[in-house]
Amino acid sequence: MCGRPGALRPRHGLHRAPHAAPRRAPRGGWTMNRKQLLHWVGVHAVGVAAALFFVLPFVFVVLTSLMSDQQALTRDLTPDTWEFGNYLKVFDTPGFLTWWKNSLLYAGLGTLLTVVSSIPVAYALAKFRFRGRHLSLMLVISMMMLPPQVVIIPMYLFWVKQLDFGGTLWPLIIPMAFGDAFSIFLLRQFLLTIPDEYLDSARVDGCGEFRALIRVVLPMAKPGIAAVALFQFFYCWNDYFGPQIYASENPGAWTLSYGLESFKGAHHTDWNLTMAATVLVMAPVIVLFFFAQKAFVEGVTLTGVKG
């Protein structure tokens, strides 16, 4: 009887061992213990605090731009009456629309020239094997470390005294047709992530280097190109130093970044109008980044994968 397993096992229904009732699963699939819950709260609390740190100043600017002249000088945080007409007053300011057009010309044309001129150089540094390749890359990197203030005097003498381009934005736009060191380096890092097998297949099919660049490389490099274009657009749109040097003597060539300083001086007591003008200057950059943030983040992330 001892050799029969289960011989002493009670019959069904008799002397059934008591057992605990099955524990119900928490509603909503929550299976966090106390430590995990505290970790989740801590991480998200830091994220919310960081978000508020960056968002609250912008909210303050927007709310102030919708106040009346008298209320903008008080400590009130919310407007009593929503003065959307402040934005119309800013647009009616003489020269504001001209500054807007100049900023679009400078940022748009400068971005286009930078991208078009930087792509072939980055492609050559990433995919070609030639003597002096590493030296050329070091020269590009060294140009990134050169502050623009170092060369501003000879550049000013060349563009203004020799070519008579003073009072215009062309001394800032034309050099972008010859590439930008930061854009070349960023694109080169991204192009290194594209396998050489794609280019080898294109060459076997009879594609030349230029056609392979257009048909194969550019469609695969859209995130990197988008990142470079956004960086350059933001730089041109926010540039204050360049227009101050070359276009300060001609109000018809001012950009928004430089004209905003003049607007602030003319309306130094009208904080609501100053804040409305600030919102109009920031709005295109925020909207552009909102729609292109996916490509921008992807391009910046992939540029550091391979060196």
PLY file of the C-alpha trace (Angstrom):
ply
format ascii 1.0
element vertex 307
property float x
property float y
property float z
element edge 306
property int vertex1
property int vertex2
end_header
0.00 0.00 0.00
2.95 2.28 0.64
4.20 1.71 -2.84
1.02 2.95 -4.46
1.29 6.66 -4.96
-1.79 8.45 -3.87
-3.18 5.50 -1.94
-3.79 7.61 1.12
-5.21 10.44 -0.92
-8.74 11.27 0.21
-11.63 10.61 -2.05
-13.20 13.39 -4.01
-15.37 15.53 -1.86
-14.00 14.20 1.45
-11.60 16.11 3.71
-10.71 18.62 1.00
-7.80 20.78 2.14
-8.77 24.39 2.66
-7.22 26.83 0.23
-7.15 30.58 -0.09
-9.52 32.29 -2.44
-7.94 33.38 -5.72
-6.68 36.94 -5.59
-8.39 39.22 -8.06
-6.21 41.09 -10.54
-6.21 44.83 -10.06
-8.51 46.74 -12.32
-6.98 48.33 -15.42
-4.00 45.96 -15.46
-2.08 47.83 -12.72
0.49 45.45 -11.20
2.87 48.01 -9.71
4.22 47.50 -6.25
4.91 50.42 -3.98
8.52 50.89 -5.12
7.55 50.92 -8.80
4.72 53.33 -8.11
7.02 55.77 -6.33
9.52 55.48 -9.17
6.79 56.22 -11.74
5.54 59.23 -9.79
9.08 60.55 -9.32
10.01 60.25 -13.00
6.82 61.86 -14.23
6.97 64.58 -11.59
10.41 65.58 -12.83
9.13 65.52 -16.41
6.13 67.69 -15.55
8.34 70.13 -13.62
10.75 70.40 -16.55
7.85 70.94 -18.96
6.42 73.70 -16.79
9.86 75.31 -16.53
9.94 75.75 -20.33
6.23 76.33 -20.99
5.31 78.84 -18.28
7.44 81.73 -19.68
5.79 81.27 -23.07
2.34 81.20 -21.42
3.20 84.41 -19.56
4.21 86.12 -22.81
0.98 85.05 -24.56
-1.25 86.16 -21.66
0.51 89.52 -21.39
0.13 90.08 -25.13
-3.66 89.84 -24.70
-3.90 92.45 -21.91
-4.74 96.11 -22.14
-2.10 98.81 -21.86
-2.87 99.54 -18.20
-3.26 95.95 -17.05
0.07 94.93 -18.64
1.79 97.20 -16.09
0.14 95.46 -13.11
0.87 92.14 -11.42
-2.14 90.42 -12.96
-1.40 87.08 -14.59
-4.58 86.74 -16.64
-6.20 89.40 -18.81
-9.51 90.91 -17.71
-10.45 91.50 -21.34
-8.88 89.55 -24.19
-7.33 92.18 -26.46
-6.71 90.26 -29.68
-6.46 93.60 -31.45
-2.93 93.96 -30.07
-1.70 91.67 -32.82
-3.37 93.85 -35.45
-1.66 96.89 -33.96
1.70 95.14 -34.28
1.06 94.32 -37.93
0.02 97.95 -38.55
3.37 99.15 -37.21
5.35 100.68 -40.11
8.00 98.26 -41.31
6.82 95.15 -39.45
5.57 93.35 -42.56
8.82 94.30 -44.32
10.83 92.76 -41.48
8.67 89.63 -41.77
9.34 89.34 -45.52
13.06 89.89 -45.01
13.19 87.17 -42.35
11.40 84.73 -44.67
13.78 85.60 -47.51
16.85 85.26 -45.32
15.77 82.03 -43.59
14.17 80.36 -46.60
16.79 81.16 -49.23
19.65 80.66 -46.79
18.34 77.23 -45.78
17.87 76.16 -49.39
21.37 77.24 -50.42
22.96 75.62 -47.38
21.27 72.26 -47.94
21.96 72.18 -51.69
25.62 73.11 -51.29
26.33 70.91 -48.25
24.90 67.62 -49.54
27.53 66.96 -52.27
30.42 67.77 -49.91
29.02 65.54 -47.18
28.45 62.75 -49.72
32.04 62.95 -50.91
33.45 62.90 -47.37
31.24 59.96 -46.39
31.40 57.67 -49.45
34.49 58.57 -51.51
38.00 57.32 -50.81
40.58 59.86 -51.91
43.89 61.25 -50.74
43.43 64.04 -48.22
39.96 62.88 -47.19
40.71 62.94 -43.48
42.50 66.28 -43.79
39.45 67.74 -45.50
37.24 66.49 -42.68
39.55 68.04 -40.11
39.36 71.37 -41.95
35.55 71.21 -41.84
35.62 70.48 -38.12
38.12 73.29 -37.52
35.78 75.73 -39.28
33.06 74.73 -36.81
35.30 75.85 -33.95
36.04 79.25 -35.54
33.80 81.98 -34.07
32.20 84.26 -36.68
33.40 87.32 -34.79
36.98 86.43 -35.69
36.47 86.94 -39.42
33.77 89.62 -39.32
36.14 92.54 -40.05
37.70 91.14 -43.26
34.29 89.85 -44.38
32.74 93.26 -43.77
35.47 95.01 -45.72
35.05 92.57 -48.60
31.25 92.68 -48.88
30.67 96.34 -48.02
33.79 98.17 -49.19
34.69 96.04 -52.20
31.32 94.78 -53.48
29.13 97.59 -52.08
26.55 95.27 -50.52
26.09 97.37 -47.40
22.54 97.81 -46.16
21.39 94.46 -47.61
21.13 90.85 -46.50
23.11 89.47 -49.44
26.41 89.33 -47.50
24.62 86.84 -45.22
22.81 84.84 -47.92
25.44 84.45 -50.65
28.10 82.69 -48.48
25.57 79.96 -47.70
25.80 78.84 -51.34
29.30 77.56 -50.53
28.28 75.20 -47.74
28.19 75.32 -43.98
30.67 73.43 -41.80
28.14 72.26 -39.23
25.65 71.15 -41.90
28.36 69.28 -43.81
29.53 67.47 -40.69
25.97 66.56 -39.62
25.05 65.26 -43.07
28.32 63.33 -43.35
27.61 61.56 -40.06
24.14 60.62 -41.26
25.32 59.40 -44.68
27.76 57.05 -42.96
24.75 55.09 -41.67
23.62 54.29 -45.25
25.14 50.93 -46.31
27.55 51.05 -49.24
25.80 48.04 -50.80
23.00 50.29 -52.03
25.46 52.48 -53.89
27.32 49.46 -55.27
24.05 48.08 -56.65
23.26 51.43 -58.25
26.70 51.57 -59.87
26.27 48.03 -61.21
22.96 49.11 -62.77
24.79 51.89 -64.60
24.14 54.87 -62.33
26.82 57.52 -62.10
27.73 59.15 -58.81
25.40 62.10 -59.30
22.47 59.90 -60.28
23.16 57.55 -57.35
23.16 60.56 -55.05
19.80 61.78 -56.39
18.02 58.44 -56.78
19.45 56.40 -53.89
21.05 58.57 -51.22
18.67 61.52 -50.99
15.48 59.45 -50.42
17.24 57.55 -47.64
18.74 60.71 -46.12
15.49 62.66 -45.65
15.66 62.67 -41.81
19.23 64.01 -41.86
18.37 66.63 -44.46
15.33 67.69 -42.43
17.46 68.08 -39.30
20.04 70.19 -41.14
17.34 72.33 -42.76
15.65 72.99 -39.41
18.93 73.87 -37.71
19.78 76.32 -40.49
16.29 77.84 -40.60
16.30 78.42 -36.85
19.76 79.97 -37.05
18.78 82.38 -39.84
15.43 83.26 -38.30
16.97 84.08 -34.91
20.15 85.70 -36.25
20.68 89.11 -34.70
24.41 89.61 -35.12
24.52 89.38 -38.93
21.70 91.84 -39.74
23.09 94.24 -37.15
26.46 94.30 -38.92
25.34 94.50 -42.54
21.79 95.89 -42.57
21.57 98.24 -39.59
21.83 101.36 -41.74
18.85 100.38 -43.90
15.54 99.77 -42.04
14.11 98.29 -45.23
16.51 95.35 -44.90
15.95 94.60 -41.21
14.80 91.18 -40.08
12.35 90.41 -37.28
15.08 89.59 -34.79
16.73 92.97 -35.32
13.53 94.96 -35.88
12.08 93.65 -32.62
14.73 95.60 -30.73
13.64 98.79 -32.48
9.98 97.95 -31.83
10.73 97.45 -28.15
12.45 100.83 -27.96
9.48 102.58 -29.58
6.95 100.82 -27.29
8.97 100.51 -24.10
5.90 101.19 -21.93
3.45 99.13 -24.01
4.39 95.70 -22.73
1.31 94.13 -24.26
2.37 95.19 -27.77
5.97 94.15 -27.14
4.82 90.70 -26.03
2.47 90.44 -29.03
5.37 91.19 -31.36
7.47 88.59 -29.53
4.76 85.96 -30.04
4.59 86.75 -33.76
8.36 86.32 -34.02
8.34 82.98 -32.17
5.22 81.52 -33.80
6.71 80.38 -37.16
9.58 78.57 -35.44
7.26 76.78 -33.01
4.80 75.76 -35.74
7.59 74.52 -38.01
9.19 72.45 -35.28
5.81 71.03 -34.24
5.17 69.61 -37.72
8.76 68.49 -38.38
9.77 67.25 -34.92
9.64 63.56 -35.86
12.07 63.92 -38.76
14.20 66.33 -36.72
14.60 63.96 -33.75
15.23 60.97 -36.01
17.87 62.83 -38.01
19.71 64.09 -34.95
19.61 60.64 -33.34
20.98 58.76 -36.32
23.85 61.16 -36.98
25.76 59.78 -34.00
25.37 56.08 -34.74
28.57 55.63 -36.74
31.73 57.69 -36.91
0 1
1 2
2 3
3 4
4 5
5 6
6 7
7 8
8 9
9 10
10 11
11 12
12 13
13 14
14 15
15 16
16 17
17 18
18 19
19 20
20 21
21 22
22 23
23 24
24 25
25 26
26 27
27 28
28 29
29 30
30 31
31 32
32 33
33 34
34 35
35 36
36 37
37 38
38 39
39 40
40 41
41 42
42 43
43 44
44 45
45 46
46 47
47 48
48 49
49 50
50 51
51 52
52 53
53 54
54 55
55 56
56 57
57 58
58 59
59 60
60 61
61 62
62 63
63 64
64 65
65 66
66 67
67 68
68 69
69 70
70 71
71 72
72 73
73 74
74 75
75 76
76 77
77 78
78 79
79 80
80 81
81 82
82 83
83 84
84 85
85 86
86 87
87 88
88 89
89 90
90 91
91 92
92 93
93 94
94 95
95 96
96 97
97 98
98 99
99 100
100 101
101 102
102 103
103 104
104 105
105 106
106 107
107 108
108 109
109 110
110 111
111 112
112 113
113 114
114 115
115 116
116 117
117 118
118 119
119 120
120 121
121 122
122 123
123 124
124 125
125 126
126 127
127 128
128 129
129 130
130 131
131 132
132 133
133 134
134 135
135 136
136 137
137 138
138 139
139 140
140 141
141 142
142 143
143 144
144 145
145 146
146 147
147 148
148 149
149 150
150 151
151 152
152 153
153 154
154 155
155 156
156 157
157 158
158 159
159 160
160 161
161 162
162 163
163 164
164 165
165 166
166 167
167 168
168 169
169 170
170 171
171 172
172 173
173 174
174 175
175 176
176 177
177 178
178 179
179 180
180 181
181 182
182 183
183 184
184 185
185 186
186 187
187 188
188 189
189 190
190 191
191 192
192 193
193 194
194 195
195 196
196 197
197 198
198 199
199 200
200 201
201 202
202 203
203 204
204 205
205 206
206 207
207 208
208 209
209 210
210 211
211 212
212 213
213 214
214 215
215 216
216 217
217 218
218 219
219 220
220 221
221 222
222 223
223 224
224 225
225 226
226 227
227 228
228 229
229 230
230 231
231 232
232 233
233 234
234 235
235 236
236 237
237 238
238 239
239 240
240 241
241 242
242 243
243 244
244 245
245 246
246 247
247 248
248 249
249 250
250 251
251 252
252 253
253 254
254 255
255 256
256 257
257 258
258 259
259 260
260 261
261 262
262 263
263 264
264 265
265 266
266 267
267 268
268 269
269 270
270 271
271 272
272 273
273 274
274 275
275 276
276 277
277 278
278 279
279 280
280 281
281 282
282 283
283 284
284 285
285 286
286 287
287 288
288 289
289 290
290 291
291 292
292 293
293 294
294 295
295 296
296 297
297 298
298 299
299 300
300 301
301 302
302 303
303 304
304 305
305 306
